[in-house]
């Protein structure tokens, strides 16, 4: 076979071969040109202008400051139409002394944690509120917050002793004195209504209603300490109001243990079903109680329990 024939056999293409070569070449060209077409649609990179970078930095700092204010000191929004701040949530209103109010009670009033912390720091460093307007000096307390709670501020004198006014320029020997009387009226725990209890420091409408309801279910208080057993009444608040409580009306509603049913007995907060059922069962088996002291014969009634419930029980009509 001649060389010319060999070359002709290898380099001669049929119509189908030519079409295949053209398709392959077209695909190769498309693959090489596709990245250029794709990048052509993208915007050109922004040049690093120093003034533009500085403006972006200032914007980032401003946004960070706004986030701090929103997270730490503003549960409030600004009402441009009223040109005043308004709260997203309202607290419970009750009479209080800002010099002795606990952080929990400040929260009940609706104040924010950061404001409460500022108040506590001020008091811990020896600060003292002498008049309601002094509270306006607290950083972070908005004007409308003060206006809302101001009518309920009742500042008690630190002591019943005479108070020397440091603003007076007279000599110590002739220094005039001012006597401050307590602003809270003393309340009889068995005859006071909810209004009387609300007037006490740290007592709002809910706590006042709970005290009265607890008293009614008991049948009256026989001891001032019983007020401290009211559900939801913090011991710190009870210790504040204790000095303003008295017990002159000693009338107590009693339950006849010889005629009362289990339901009547268990309705009493101190008795309930755990004691009511054994009392009635003992009475059915041994007959009527001759005296209230006979309850000590029941195994479930200890001396402490007896001393607690005895004032509310009787064996006669």
Order of alpha helices (4+ residues) and beta strands (2+ residues): alpha-alpha-alpha-beta-beta-alpha-alpha-alpha-beta-beta-beta-alpha-alpha-alpha-beta-beta-alpha-alpha-alpha-beta
